[in-house]
């Protein structure tokens, strides 16, 4: 059997060896309900509190609140809809146009609640157009939603500049950041930027699916979206997923310090190798190595070979990649993220996303580039009519 090389880590990551060992321990020792009052349950609660502390420290939010959720989608929903439900004064909500569906799918509900939604346009690299955003800002803006890193292109959004403009133009507006693709991979400080809420997901950092967190300032008022026994400080009812939460803490605690520099180097190697081997290759997103480029995501168009065709061909070689967001991969439509950047439908239809992890090697990357070249030379002969 062909050995697999997995480059779809933006969709999900393989649980690390540390996390797997943690899960095994938890299954045997930490399965108690943390709401119970006997000693084994209290030990589980203490371990959860440590995981909470690690989440807060990772984004410089010590002293603020952290609620565990079922993942990034629930965290985004809670941050956006739960906050707006607490606001009496109606106004405008600004949402980055290329957000994940976890955010954009909230728009009809936001409008139903009586708020006006405006989208924030990206530039040709998929980065927020600050000049246009500044013109949109006003004292009637109550909330802005900006992702930290785009899940398709790896574009890092200028949250620092956006927060500065917010302080000048609409100081009472809150900012929610979807940090699912940026958490641990791109440095972030909630305190320094005065960010009101931040969502993260465990399975993007070698933890488990079904676990995430919403970090938010204590004064950021949230109405619960799930009602029940009042767990998680009354904000997110339901018996906690203790195994997933402790695995999340372990994933944070054991995330290698050198991981991001290693992935950044691999991204450079992959991009340079693909440019040498594929004529007319188009980069979709910021130039690798720029301050606006995340270390783990590379999106390129391999015209005239369609994304799906190249994906299936590479899978036959044991290489797993994607055409973009896993949430929309079965819908077979041109990426709205790439379309918003002004990329033509044909080029967008030929886009491939390579997303890296810290266990990959340069040899893996060279193998991938060689197989892409080999498949491209065959498939490019069969252009669409």
Secondary structure, 3 states (H helix, E strand, C coil): CCCCEECECCCCCCCCHHHHHHHHHHHHHCCCCCCCCCHHHHHHHHHHHHHHHHHHHHCCCCCCEEEEECCHHHHHHHHHHHHHCCCCCCCEEEEECCCCHHHHCCHHHHHHCCCEEEEECECCCCCECHHHHHHHCCCCEEEEEEECECCCCCEECCHHHHHHHHHHHCCCCEEEEECCCCCCCCCCCHHHHCCCEEEEEHHHCCCCCCCEEEEECCCCCCCCCCCCCCCHHHCCCCCCCHHHHHHHHHHHHCCCCCHHHHHHHHHHHHHHHHHHHCCCCEECCCCCCCCCECCCEEEEECCCCCHHHHHHHHHHCCEECECCCHHHCCCCCCCHHHHHCCCCHHHHCCEEEEECCCCCCHHHHHHHHHHHHHHHHHHCCCCCC
